[in-house]
Amino acid sequence: MPSSRKLTLGFLIVILLIFAYGLVHLFLLRFQTGDMYPPYSSLRSDPLGTRGLYESLVNLNISSVNRNYLPLSQIQFKEYTTFFYLGMRVFELQSVPEEFAKAVDQLTERGGRFVMTFLPVNKKPCISAQDSEDLEEGKEKERQQEEVKTAKAESSEQKKAGSNSEKSEVKDKPFQKSNGSMPYIKTVSLKDHWGVSFQYDEDSDVPNQAQRAAEFESNTLPSPITWHSNLYFDDLKGPWKVIYRRDGHPVIIERPFKHGKILLCADSYLFSNEALRSERYPSLLIRLIGANFHVVFDEAHFGIYNVPGIAVLIRNYGFHWFFLAIALLFLLFVWKNSVHFVPPLDNNDGDGYDVSSGRDYIQGLTSLLRRNIPVKNVLRVSLEEWKKSFDLKEKLQSEKIEEIANIIEMEEAMSEQRGNPVKGYKTICKKLSEGNSK
């Protein structure tokens, strides 16, 4: 390979390596800051994330701290677990999916603490016509199911047998809107299940301050604290305990539920990296976390799920070495086809002779001679071999041999840069023919 081609190939490889390094570096920077994740995710290290709180708890080494990437219905909660559900959007319908309520019940039954915080809001979210339609159709669906159950309980055996097909059709038919959208998901009212509802104080400015509740006797908590949301809790039923109020409205509350506790916070700012840097409230955070042995930050409600891909399966089952071996064999194959272990003859004839398969022994001998005898030395080597093979002294005069040697020397001198043995061979044959004719 000429030196210019080698330099070009090396320069191209260096450029590709620099480009690959820059691309990987950009991705690493993006993942390190985590700004691609939603606000208040524990994977974000910018001011809107909660990675500072997560890593602080990890460095304390007093409990196990993990992230959850599975839906709540698939989690097997450990005992005495504090489960952070940060940065939730306020749901206008005052209800949650039934699976969500069952998962929280399972957590509190095992002595866990469910801490749910909401995104800051300045005014009451507007409910769309589509949401109103979903709510009305959901209520109609539940009403139809209740009517079917009541009719089945009150009807006789004959009426039940006669109308069983029609009622079962009403019960088993999936509830679907006329426009062909998804079926209605059964929900649980938070007002009925937890005894709480949401309200909005739109007349108050934000940011503002929240004061420690008067009925909360602990003096270790800071008061006041900065508040960034107009959301507050209302219609508290049951053993709810108010921890902080803002303009007289509860904003941080807790209640015992089964064997654990539920804590609701109308603002997520105090958990953020920005708050930990400029307005940290460690005593309040400790109060919300509690003395549980396990702490889990949920990432699934942000849409970040742990979906095993082919790379995870390869790593789990130890197939990465197999694919590395395949890659190594591929690189060796490319190297073998691009680099010659036996360097070709450095001649300047430009013929580009090479050894290839499918040749007979004569062609192989010819290629061997071409590789080992320079073109300009062919006539001299031929003359030496001719002298060995025949008794030239008897057949040719010494002067003829000297003439042939002179012809070869002249050809070598004239074609120092590029030999031309054919012309010299013809001249020698002409001299020998003249001698035979005499």
N, C-alpha and C positions, 0 to 999 in steps of 0.2 A: 504494500500500500504506500503510495507517495506520501511524503512528509506533509504536503499541503492538505491532503484528505485527512490525515491523522489529526492535524491541528483543528480542522473544521469540525470533525467528530468530537474531539475533546471539548472544544468551545461550546458545542451544542449540548453536550452532557452537563457541563457546568451550568449553563443557562437553565436547563430543565431542573437540576437539583435546587438551584436558587428559587425558582418558581414554586416547586413543591414545598420547600421550607417556608416560604412566605405564606402559602395557602394554609398549611397546617398551623402556622403561628396565628393567623387570623382566626381560625376556628377555635384554637385554644383560648385566645383572648375573649372571644364571644362566650365560650362556655364558662370561663372563669368569672366574668362579670355577671353572667346569668340574666342579662336584660332581655333575653328571648323568652323567659318564663313570665307567668302572670305576676302582678303585684302581690306581695306578702308570701311568696313562695320561699321555702327554706333553701332553694337552689340559687337564689339571687344574692349577689354580694354588693349590689348598688344600694342607695338609700331606701328604695322601695321594697327590698327583700327582707327576709328574716334569717338569713344565713348566719348572722352574727350571734343571734340567740341560740341557734342550733349548735354551732361550734363551741360556744361558751359552755353549754351543758355537757358536750362531749369532753371538753377539757377538765371538767370538774371531777370526772371519774367516780361519781357517787351513784350513778344509775345508768342503765342502758338507754341510749338515744338512737332512734332509727327513723327512717322515712317509710311511708306507706305508699305503694303504687298500685294497690289492688282495690277494687270496689268494696264498699263497706260490707256487703252481703257475703264476701269471700274471706273476711278476716276472722281469724281465731284469736280473740283477745286474751292476753295474759292477765293474771290477777294484778290488781293495784297498778293500773296503767293510766297515765295522763295522756289523753288523745287531743291534739291541737287540730282544730278545724278552722284555719285562719283565712281571712279575706273573702268571706262569703258575700254573695250578692243578696240584698234584701228581697225576699219573695213576697210579692204583693198579695198573693192568694192566702197568706197566713197559714200555709200547710206545707207538708213535706211528704215525699214518697213513703209508702208504708215500709219498704225495705230499710229506709234510713232510720225510721223510728224503731224498728226491731233491732237494728245493729246497735243503736245507742242503749236500748234496754239491755242487750246482752253485755255491753261494756259495764254499765252501772251495776248489773247483777254480780259481777266479779270484783266489785269494789273500785271500779275505775272512775276517773274524772273526765268529763267531756267538756272541753273548753272551745266554744264557738264564738268567733268574732266576725264583724261585718265591715264591708268597705264603707268608708266615709261617704255620706250623702248630705246634700244641702237642702233638698226639698223632697216632697213625696213623689215617688215614681208614678208616672202616668200609666194606668192600666189600659191596654189596647183593646180594641173591639174583638180581636181574635182571642185574647185571654179571657174576656168576658164570655165569649161563646164557649170556650173550653170549660169554664167553670159551670155554666148552666147545663151543658151537656153531661158533665160529670155528675152533677146533682141528679139529673134525669136518669142517668144510668143506675145510680145507687137506689133511686126511688123505684125503678122498675124491678131491680133485684129484690128489694124488700117486699114489693107487692107479690112477686112470684113465690117467695118463701111463706108469706102469710096465707096465700091462697092454697098452697100445698098443705099447710098445717090444718086448715079449717075444712077442706073439702073431704068428701067421703071417698071410699075405695073406688066406687064406680066413676065419680067425676074425675078422680085423680087419673084413672086409667084412660078415660075419654079425652081428657085435656092434657095428658102428660106430654104428648109430642109437641103441642103448641107451646107449652110453658118451657119445655126443655130447649125449644128453639130460641125462645126469648132469653133464656139464661146462658146458653152456650154460645150464642151468636156473638162474635166480638163486636164491641161497641165502636162504631166508626162513623165519622161525620160524613155528611152528604158530599163534601168536596174531596173525599178519598184520602184524608190525612191519617196520621197514626192513631191507633186505639188509645182510649183514655187510660191513664195510669192511676191506679187507686192511691189516694193520698190520705194522710192523717192530719187533722187540724191541730196545730200547736196549742191553740187556746183550750181545746178539750184534753189533749194528751199531757201537755206540760203546764197549762194554766198561764199562758203569757200571750200577748199580742204586741204589735208594733205600731208606733205612732211617730209623727214628725213635728218638730217645733220649728216651723219655717220662719217665725218672727225673730228668732235669735241669730246673732251673727256667729260665724265660724271663721277662724278658730276662736275658742273660748276656753273657759276653765271649768273643771268638774271638781266638786267638793266631796270630801269624805262624808258618808251618810252619818247623821247624828246618832241613829240607832246602832251603828256599827261601833263597838266599844274599843276596838284595837287602836292604839295610838302609835303603832309602829309604821302604819301606812302613810305615804306622803299626802299632803293636802295643801293647796290644790294641785291638780295635774292638768296639762294641756289637753284640750279636746277639739276634734276636727270634724264632728258629725252632728247633724240635727236629729238623728234617730234616737229614740228612747223606747223603753218598754212600758206597757200599760196593761191594765186588767190582770194584775198579778193575783192568781188564785193558788192556794196551797202554801206550803212553808217556804216561800221565797224570801230571801234575805237581801236587802239592798246594801251594796258595798260603796257605791259612789252615785251621787246625784249631780245633775247639771240643770240649773235653773229650777230646781225642785223635782225634776223628772229622773227616774232611775235609768242609769246608763250601764252600770256593772252590777249584775245580780247573780245569786247562786241559790240552789235549793238542793236538799238531800233527795235523791231519787233511787229507790230500791236500796242497794248496799253502797252506792257511790254518790257522786254529786254531778250536777249540771251547772256550768257557769256560762253566762252570756255576757258579751261585751259589745256595745254598740259601735265601737271604734277599734281599728286594728293598729293605729299608729304607735302605741306604746310597745308593740312587739317588733317594730321595724328596726333596721340597721341605723337609720337616721336618729331615732329616739335613743338607741343605745349609745350613740356617739355624743349627742348634745343634751338630751333630756331623759336620762335613764332613771328607771324606778325599780331597782332590784328588789326591794321589799315587797312591792306589789306583784312583781313577776313570781317571786317565791310563793306568795300567798295563792296565786292562781294555779301554779304547778302542783303545790301540795308536797306531801312526803312520799309520793309513790316511787316504786323502784324502776318503773319503765316509763319512758316518754316517747311518744310517736308523733311525728309531724306528717299530716296527711297531704299528699300531693295529687291524689287521684281526682279530687273534686276540681282541680285546675285542668283536668284533661290529660294529666301526665300518668300514663299507665305503663306497667311493666309487662310488655308483650314479648315473650321469648322469640327471638329470630334464629336464623340459621347459624349466626355467629355464636350465640349463646349456647346452642345445642352442641356445636363443634367443641367449644371450650369445656362444657360440662362432661362430654363423653371422651375427651382426650384425643380428638381427631386433628388438632392443630398441628401436631408433628407430622402427620400424614400429608397435609396440604403444604407444609414447609418443605418436605422432601420432594413433592411434585414440583414446587417452584424452583428448588435447587436443580432438579433434573432438566427443567426447561431452560434455566440459565446456562447450564453446561452444554445443552444442545445448541443454543444460540452461539456460545463461545466457540464450540467445535466447528461450526459452519462459517464463522467469521474470521477465525485466526488459523493460519497454517503453522503447524508445529515444525515441518521441514521447509525452510525458506526456499523460494524458487531461485533459479540461477539469475544472477544479476547481469544480464546482457542487454544490449541496446538494439537488438534486431527488431523488436516490436512485433515478432511473430506470435508471441503469447502461447507458446507450446505448453501443453499440460498433459498430464496422464489422465486418461479416462478409461472407463470400463468398456468391454465389448470389442477389444482389439486382439489380433493374433500375435504370435511371437515375433514376427518380422517387424510389425509396427511397434511392439514393445521394445525391441532392440534399437530401432531407429530413435524412439523417444529417449532411451537410455543414453545413446550416443550424443543426442542433442543436449542433454542435460550436463554431460561430463566433458565434452570437447567444445571449446569455443569455436565459433564459425571461422575466424581468421586462421586457426591452426589446423583446419581440416586437411588441407593439401599437404602440409609438412608431416602430419601423423600418417596420412595415407602413403606418402613416399617412404617413410621409415618401415611401415608394415610391408610395403611392396619389396623393399630390399631384403627383408627377412624371409619372405615367402618364395622368392625366385633367385636364381643365380644370374643376376643381371650382368655380371662381368662377361659372360659368354654371349649373351644375346644383345647387349647394348654396349656401345663404346662408352668409355668413361667421360668423354666430352659431352655425350648426350645427357648423361646423368647430371653433369655439371650445369648444362643448359636448363634442365628441368629444375634444378635447385635454384638457379638464378631467376627463373620465371616465378617460382614460389616466393623468393625474397622480394622481387619487385611487386608482386600482388600484395604481400603483407605490408610493404612500405606504402603503397598507394592507397590501400584501404585499411589504414590503421584504426579509423573510427568505425568502419563498417566493412566487414569482410565480404568478398564476392568470389567464393571458390568456384562458381560455375564458369566464370570467364577464364580463370586460370586453368581449370580442367580442360576447357576447349583448346586453349593455347598449347597445353602439354600434349593433348591427343593429336593436334596438328603437327607438332615436331616429331612425335613418334611415327606418325603415318609417313612423313617425308623420309624418315630413316628407313622404314620398311620398303618404300618404293625404290630406294637406291639399292 
